[in-house]
Amino acid sequence: MIGLSRASYYYKAVSETEEKYNLLLMRLIDEQFTKTPFYGTRRITAFLNRQGYKINRKRVRRLMELMGLEAIYPKPNISKGLKEHKKYPYLLRGIEITHPNQVWSTDITYIRLKQGFIYLTAIIDWHSRYVLSWEISTTLDKDFCIKALEHALESGKPAIFNTDQGTQFTSLEFTGRLEDAGIKISMDGRGRALDNIFVERLWRSVKYEEVYIKDYRDVREAKAELGNYFKFYNAERLHQSCGGFIALSIMQHQLRFILTI
């Protein structure tokens, strides 16, 4: 309510110097991971050491876990799904995506602030790349993901909804909402973050075109500026299509017109 990141509040448990140093490391990790999402803790540690930051892999692992970051290369136990939650197969292998509302997908990313950080989730249409909804949170709980889902479903529903196996998306509240709407659930295989590649591409665009050049002061500013960016992304930003460039809003309109013929 006051525009203060909960993450920055919790950091008060350590010294101010330690807090600032951790936030600096997290900014560097975020930038490098966005460039090289296949870097795990070992390579990120080596990168930071070469930049003059003499920290160990244990600290890097702790910070990356706090940021919700894991390398995309195949490895066992990449996801954080709970054992008691039902897992769903990956349904998109070999499927041709031909029209809007065929497949939607979602994910979560870390967004840095000047002091602290927040998390961002978004839902996109695989065919048009249109951002259907988005939400931010100061914690990695499931509530903001469910809120984004509810907002997206106000505009329609997909045949298939794809996620990773994180606890937010394997929760009974999230999967139950999809099943109640008659939507098939698809989940990325373990160590297969590239199964959700379109959201990964969206995160790179958001960070390089918006987050890194704005350096948000607080949660309130981040929410306002991200809102402006997603409006731009959907309505004005030119996206490559069929050898040319077109705005997603125009693409969506054209596709809806074709589907009604």
C-alpha positions in Angstrom: 0.0 0.0 0.0 2.9 2.4 0.7 4.8 1.4 -2.4 7.6 -0.5 -0.4 8.8 -3.8 -1.6 8.4 -6.5 0.9 11.7 -7.9 -0.2 13.5 -4.7 0.8 11.7 -4.7 4.2 12.9 -8.2 5.0 16.4 -7.3 4.0 16.5 -5.0 7.1 17.4 -8.2 9.0 20.9 -7.8 7.8 23.2 -4.8 7.9 22.6 -2.0 5.5 26.0 -2.6 3.8 25.1 -6.3 3.4 21.7 -5.5 2.0 23.1 -3.1 -0.6 25.8 -5.6 -1.6 23.2 -8.4 -2.0 21.0 -6.1 -4.1 24.0 -5.2 -6.3 24.8 -8.8 -6.8 21.2 -9.6 -7.7 21.2 -6.8 -10.3 24.3 -8.3 -11.9 22.9 -11.8 -11.8 19.7 -10.6 -13.3 21.4 -8.9 -16.2 23.7 -11.8 -16.9 21.0 -14.4 -16.6 18.8 -12.5 -19.0 21.7 -12.6 -21.6 22.6 -16.2 -20.8 19.6 -18.1 -19.3 21.5 -21.4 -19.6 24.0 -20.2 -17.0 23.7 -22.1 -13.7 25.1 -21.2 -10.3 28.6 -22.4 -11.3 28.9 -20.1 -14.3 27.2 -17.2 -12.6 29.7 -17.5 -9.8 32.6 -17.5 -12.3 31.1 -14.5 -14.0 30.8 -12.5 -10.8 34.3 -13.5 -9.7 35.7 -12.2 -13.0 33.9 -8.9 -12.4 35.9 -8.6 -9.1 33.2 -9.9 -6.7 34.8 -12.7 -4.6 31.7 -14.6 -3.6 31.1 -18.3 -3.4 28.7 -20.6 -5.2 26.6 -21.1 -2.1 25.8 -17.4 -1.9 25.0 -17.3 -5.6 22.6 -20.3 -5.3 20.8 -18.6 -2.4 20.4 -15.3 -4.3 19.2 -17.1 -7.4 16.7 -19.1 -5.4 15.4 -15.8 -3.9 15.1 -14.4 -7.4 13.3 -17.5 -8.7 16.1 -18.2 -11.3 17.2 -21.6 -12.6 19.2 -22.4 -15.7 17.3 -23.7 -18.7 19.6 -26.6 -19.5 18.2 -30.1 -18.9 18.9 -31.4 -15.4 17.0 -33.4 -12.7 14.6 -31.7 -10.3 14.6 -28.3 -11.9 11.0 -27.6 -10.9 9.7 -26.8 -7.5 6.3 -28.5 -7.8 4.9 -30.1 -4.6 4.7 -33.9 -4.5 1.1 -33.9 -3.5 0.0 -31.9 -6.5 -1.0 -33.6 -9.7 1.4 -33.2 -12.7 0.3 -32.9 -16.2 2.0 -34.0 -19.5 3.5 -31.6 -22.0 0.9 -31.4 -24.8 2.6 -29.1 -27.3 5.4 -31.2 -28.8 4.9 -31.3 -32.6 1.7 -29.3 -32.5 1.3 -26.5 -35.1 0.0 -23.3 -33.6 -2.4 -21.9 -36.2 -4.8 -19.5 -34.4 -5.4 -17.3 -31.3 -6.7 -19.0 -28.2 -5.2 -22.3 -29.2 -2.5 -22.1 -26.6 -1.9 -19.7 -23.7 1.1 -19.9 -21.4 2.5 -18.1 -18.3 5.6 -17.8 -16.2 7.2 -15.6 -13.5 10.2 -13.4 -13.6 12.3 -11.2 -11.2 12.0 -7.4 -11.6 14.6 -5.3 -9.8 13.9 -2.0 -8.0 16.4 0.6 -6.8 15.8 -0.8 -3.3 14.5 -4.4 -3.3 12.6 -6.3 -5.9 9.3 -7.7 -7.0 8.0 -10.6 -9.2 6.1 -10.3 -12.4 3.8 -12.9 -14.0 2.1 -12.6 -17.4 -0.1 -14.7 -19.6 0.4 -14.6 -23.4 -1.3 -16.1 -26.5 1.2 -18.4 -28.3 0.0 -17.5 -31.8 -0.2 -13.7 -31.6 2.3 -13.2 -28.6 -0.4 -10.9 -27.2 -0.1 -10.3 -23.4 -3.5 -11.1 -22.1 -2.9 -10.2 -18.5 -0.1 -9.5 -16.0 0.3 -9.0 -12.2 3.1 -8.2 -9.8 3.8 -9.4 -6.3 6.4 -8.9 -3.5 6.4 -12.7 -2.8 6.3 -15.9 -4.9 2.9 -17.0 -3.6 0.2 -18.3 -5.9 -2.3 -15.5 -5.4 -1.0 -13.1 -8.0 -0.8 -15.9 -10.6 -4.4 -16.8 -10.0 -5.4 -13.2 -10.2 -3.7 -12.9 -13.6 -5.4 -16.1 -14.8 -8.8 -14.7 -13.7 -8.2 -11.5 -15.6 -7.1 -13.4 -18.8 -10.2 -15.6 -18.7 -12.4 -12.5 -18.8 -11.4 -12.1 -22.5 -11.9 -15.7 -23.5 -10.2 -19.1 -23.0 -7.6 -21.3 -24.7 -7.9 -24.9 -25.7 -4.6 -25.6 -23.9 -2.8 -23.7 -21.1 0.9 -24.3 -20.7 3.0 -23.7 -17.5 6.1 -25.0 -15.8 5.9 -27.2 -12.7 6.3 -24.5 -10.2 4.2 -24.5 -7.0 2.2 -21.5 -8.2 0.9 -23.4 -11.2 0.6 -26.9 -9.8 -1.6 -25.6 -6.9 -5.1 -27.0 -6.7 -6.5 -23.4 -7.0 -4.7 -22.7 -10.3 -5.2 -26.1 -12.0 -8.8 -26.4 -10.6 -9.7 -23.1 -12.2 -8.4 -24.3 -15.6 -10.2 -27.6 -15.3 -13.4 -25.9 -14.3 -13.2 -23.9 -17.5 -12.7 -27.0 -19.6 -9.1 -26.1 -20.5 -6.5 -28.8 -21.2 -3.4 -28.3 -18.9 0.1 -28.8 -20.3 3.2 -28.6 -18.2 6.9 -28.3 -19.3 9.0 -31.4 -18.8 11.6 -31.3 -16.1 14.7 -29.3 -17.2 12.7 -28.1 -20.3 12.2 -24.4 -19.7 12.5 -23.8 -23.4 9.1 -25.6 -23.7 7.8 -22.2 -22.7 10.1 -20.2 -25.0 7.6 -17.5 -26.0 7.3 -16.2 -22.4 11.1 -16.3 -22.1 11.3 -14.1 -25.1 8.8 -11.7 -23.6 10.9 -11.4 -20.4 13.9 -10.4 -22.4 11.9 -7.7 -24.2 10.4 -6.4 -20.9 13.8 -6.1 -19.3 15.9 -4.7 -22.1 13.2 -2.3 -23.5 11.7 -1.3 -20.1 13.1 -2.4 -16.8 16.8 -1.8 -17.3 16.4 1.7 -18.8 13.9 2.9 -16.1 15.4 1.6 -12.8 12.1 1.8 -10.8 12.2 3.5 -7.4 9.4 1.5 -5.8 6.5 -0.9 -6.3 4.1 1.8 -7.2 6.3 3.2 -10.0 7.1 -0.3 -11.3 3.4 -1.1 -11.5 2.6 2.1 -13.4 5.5 1.9 -15.8 5.0 -1.8 -16.5 1.4 -1.1 -17.3 2.4 1.6 -19.8 4.9 -0.8 -21.3 2.4 -3.7 -21.8 0.0 -1.2 -23.5 2.8 -0.2 -25.8 3.8 -3.9 -26.3 0.3 -4.9 -27.3 -0.8 -1.8 -29.3 2.2 0.0 -30.7 5.4 -2.1 -30.6 6.2 -3.6 -34.0 6.7 -7.3 -34.0 8.2 -9.3 -36.9 5.6 -11.3 -38.8 5.8 -12.9 -42.2 9.0 -11.1 -43.1 7.6 -7.7 -42.1 6.6 -5.8 -38.9 3.2 -5.4 -37.4 1.6 -4.3 -34.1 0.1 -7.1 -32.1 -3.3 -5.3 -31.8 -3.5 -5.2 -35.6 -2.5 -8.8 -35.8 -5.1 -9.9 -33.3 -7.8 -7.9 -35.2 -6.9 -9.5 -38.5 -6.9 -13.0 -37.1 -10.2 -12.6 -35.4 -11.7 -11.3 -38.7 -10.3 -14.3 -40.6 -11.7 -16.7 -38.0 -15.2 -15.3 -38.3 -15.3 -15.9 -42.1 
